[in-house]
Amino acid sequence: MSRDAGIGQACADELGMALGSAAAVVQVHDAGGVASVDDPVEVLVTVPAHPVPGVASRDDQAAFQLEVQRAVEAVLPGMVARGGGRIVLVVTATGLPGQTWRDGTGSAMWAMIGLARSAAREVAAAGVTVNVVRTGLIDDEPSRAAAAADGTVAEAITAAQRLAPVRRPVVPADVAAAVGYLVSPDASYVTGVVLPVDGGLTIGQGT
């Protein structure tokens, strides 16, 4: 299920530069990842198994949703007790435009946005911020492999990428840069937001 290890590594590299070696960064890529969440954690970044049209599994998405919730619950008490922390949940734009993909991805992404907003309100006074980065379809090896293996999937991926006003696909570095901002001191007054990194794909479609 761990399709977005590229994004996870890009985020880790970005945070290493932004925060220095003293920062504890945890990425939850798949079911079982929460086992690696050991307090103290200063920054939690969760990265979804990015859906590929016609490939993602409903069971995978439900498992990831639960894993993200467990990870957030694991780190929040320590962050609140220490008076600070950063949580960023990376989700996808699936479900916002009302795609017909029936893999449960859209509902899982919306659930994580709800989780982030609720948590942000609860812990803001303790100096903990909780935000969401919402991406478009990532141009990565899993997407390219799925397209090469199935013409229908290739057509769906091409159509999705052409919808973005910025005429290029999203790459892991785009996502990592947004995450880096949200965990930086410059974003200490930013919480509960959904930051689109999708090349304008969801302009005018709300949050």
C-alpha positions as CSV (number, residue, x, y, z in Angstrom):
1,M,0.0,0.0,0.0
2,S,3.0,2.3,0.4
3,R,2.8,4.0,-3.0
4,D,4.2,7.4,-2.0
5,A,7.5,6.6,-0.4
6,G,8.9,9.3,-2.8
7,I,6.8,12.0,-1.2
8,G,7.8,10.7,2.2
9,Q,11.5,10.9,1.4
10,A,11.1,14.4,-0.1
11,C,9.3,15.6,3.0
12,A,12.0,14.1,5.3
13,D,14.7,15.8,3.2
14,E,12.8,19.1,3.3
15,L,12.2,19.0,7.1
16,G,15.8,18.0,7.7
17,M,16.9,21.2,6.0
18,A,14.2,23.4,7.6
19,L,14.4,22.1,11.2
20,G,17.8,20.6,11.7
21,S,18.8,17.2,13.0
22,A,17.2,17.7,16.4
23,A,13.7,17.5,15.0
24,A,11.8,14.2,15.3
25,V,10.0,13.5,12.1
26,V,7.6,10.6,11.6
27,Q,5.9,9.6,8.3
28,V,3.1,7.1,8.3
29,H,3.1,5.5,4.8
30,D,0.9,2.5,5.4
31,A,-0.8,0.2,7.9
32,G,1.6,-0.6,10.7
33,G,3.4,2.7,10.5
34,V,2.0,3.9,13.7
35,A,4.2,1.4,15.5
36,S,7.2,3.7,14.7
37,V,5.6,6.7,16.4
38,D,7.5,7.1,19.7
39,D,7.2,10.2,21.8
40,P,8.7,12.8,21.9
41,V,7.7,13.8,18.4
42,E,8.0,17.4,17.4
43,V,6.7,17.0,13.8
44,L,4.3,14.4,12.4
45,V,3.8,14.2,8.7
46,T,1.5,11.5,7.3
47,V,1.7,10.5,3.6
48,P,-1.1,8.5,2.0
49,A,-0.9,5.6,-0.4
50,H,-1.6,7.9,-3.3
51,P,-4.5,6.6,-5.4
52,V,-4.0,5.7,-9.0
53,P,-7.3,5.6,-10.9
54,G,-8.6,2.1,-11.1
55,V,-5.8,0.7,-8.8
56,A,-6.4,1.9,-5.3
57,S,-8.1,-0.5,-2.9
58,R,-11.0,0.4,-0.6
59,D,-9.5,-1.7,2.2
60,D,-6.1,0.1,1.8
61,Q,-7.7,3.5,2.1
62,A,-9.8,2.5,5.2
63,A,-6.7,1.1,6.9
64,F,-4.6,4.2,6.1
65,Q,-7.4,6.4,7.5
66,L,-7.3,4.5,10.8
67,E,-3.5,4.5,10.9
68,V,-3.4,8.3,10.5
69,Q,-5.9,8.7,13.3
70,R,-3.8,6.5,15.6
71,A,-0.7,8.4,14.8
72,V,-2.2,11.7,15.6
73,E,-3.6,10.4,18.8
74,A,-0.2,9.0,19.7
75,V,1.7,12.3,19.4
76,L,-0.8,14.9,20.5
77,P,-0.6,14.4,24.3
78,G,3.1,14.9,24.3
79,M,3.0,17.9,22.0
80,V,0.4,19.6,24.2
81,A,2.3,18.8,27.4
82,R,5.5,20.4,25.9
83,G,3.6,23.4,24.6
84,G,4.2,23.0,20.9
85,G,4.3,20.7,17.8
86,R,3.4,20.5,14.2
87,I,1.1,18.0,12.4
88,V,0.6,17.9,8.6
89,L,-1.6,15.4,7.0
90,V,-1.0,14.9,3.2
91,V,-4.2,14.0,1.4
92,T,-5.3,13.9,-2.2
93,A,-7.9,15.9,-4.1
94,T,-9.9,12.7,-4.8
95,G,-13.5,13.1,-3.9
96,L,-13.5,16.9,-4.1
97,P,-14.5,17.1,-7.8
98,G,-16.8,14.1,-7.3
99,Q,-14.8,11.5,-9.3
100,T,-16.5,8.2,-10.0
101,W,-13.6,6.2,-8.6
102,R,-15.2,3.7,-6.2
103,D,-12.3,2.7,-4.1
104,G,-13.2,4.7,-0.9
105,T,-10.3,7.1,-1.4
106,G,-12.5,10.2,-1.5
107,S,-14.3,9.4,1.8
108,A,-11.0,8.6,3.5
109,M,-9.4,11.9,2.4
110,W,-12.4,13.9,3.7
111,A,-12.3,12.0,7.0
112,M,-8.7,13.1,7.4
113,I,-9.5,16.7,6.7
114,G,-12.2,16.5,9.4
115,L,-9.7,15.0,11.8
116,A,-7.2,17.7,11.2
117,R,-9.7,20.5,11.6
118,S,-11.1,19.1,14.8
119,A,-7.7,18.5,16.3
120,A,-6.5,22.0,15.2
121,R,-9.3,23.6,17.2
122,E,-8.7,21.5,20.3
123,V,-4.9,22.0,20.6
124,A,-4.3,25.5,19.1
125,A,-4.0,27.2,22.5
126,A,-1.3,24.7,23.5
127,G,0.9,25.9,20.6
128,V,0.2,22.9,18.4
129,T,-0.8,23.4,14.7
130,V,-2.6,20.8,12.6
131,N,-2.9,21.4,8.9
132,V,-3.5,19.5,5.6
133,V,-1.7,19.6,2.3
134,R,-4.0,18.4,-0.5
135,T,-2.3,17.2,-3.7
136,G,-3.3,16.4,-7.2
137,L,-2.3,13.2,-9.0
138,I,1.4,12.7,-8.4
139,D,3.7,12.0,-11.3
140,D,5.8,9.1,-9.9
141,E,6.9,5.6,-10.7
142,P,3.8,3.8,-9.5
143,S,1.5,6.0,-11.6
144,R,3.7,5.5,-14.6
145,A,3.8,1.7,-14.1
146,A,0.1,1.5,-13.7
147,A,-0.4,3.5,-16.9
148,A,2.0,1.2,-18.8
149,A,0.2,-1.9,-17.6
150,D,-3.4,-0.7,-18.4
151,G,-4.5,1.6,-21.2
152,T,-7.7,2.6,-19.4
153,V,-5.6,3.6,-16.3
154,A,-3.3,5.5,-18.6
155,E,-6.2,7.5,-20.1
156,A,-7.6,8.3,-16.6
157,I,-4.2,9.5,-15.4
158,T,-3.7,11.7,-18.5
159,A,-7.2,13.2,-18.2
160,A,-6.6,14.0,-14.5
161,Q,-3.3,15.7,-15.2
162,R,-4.7,17.7,-18.1
163,L,-7.4,19.2,-15.8
164,A,-4.8,21.3,-13.8
165,P,-4.4,24.9,-15.1
166,V,-0.7,24.6,-14.4
167,R,0.2,22.4,-17.3
168,R,2.5,20.0,-15.5
169,P,2.0,17.1,-13.0
170,V,2.6,17.5,-9.3
171,V,5.9,16.1,-8.2
172,P,7.0,15.1,-4.7
173,A,9.2,18.2,-4.3
174,D,6.1,20.4,-4.7
175,V,4.4,18.7,-1.8
176,A,7.5,18.7,0.4
177,A,7.9,22.5,0.0
178,A,4.4,23.1,1.2
179,V,4.9,20.7,4.2
180,G,8.2,22.5,5.0
181,Y,6.4,25.9,5.2
182,L,3.6,24.6,7.5
183,V,6.0,23.1,10.0
184,S,8.3,26.2,10.0
185,P,8.2,29.1,12.5
186,D,6.8,31.3,9.8
187,A,3.5,29.3,9.9
188,S,3.1,29.4,13.7
189,Y,-0.2,31.2,13.3
190,V,-1.5,28.9,10.5
191,T,-3.7,26.0,11.7
192,G,-6.7,24.1,10.5
193,V,-6.1,25.0,6.9
194,V,-6.2,22.8,3.7
195,L,-3.4,24.0,1.4
196,P,-4.0,22.8,-2.2
197,V,-0.8,21.8,-4.1
198,D,-2.6,20.7,-7.3
199,G,-1.7,23.2,-9.9
200,G,-5.1,24.8,-9.7
201,L,-7.0,21.6,-10.2
202,T,-9.6,22.4,-7.5
203,I,-10.0,26.2,-8.0
204,G,-13.5,27.2,-7.1
205,Q,-14.4,23.8,-5.6
206,G,-14.2,24.7,-2.0
207,T,-12.3,22.9,0.7
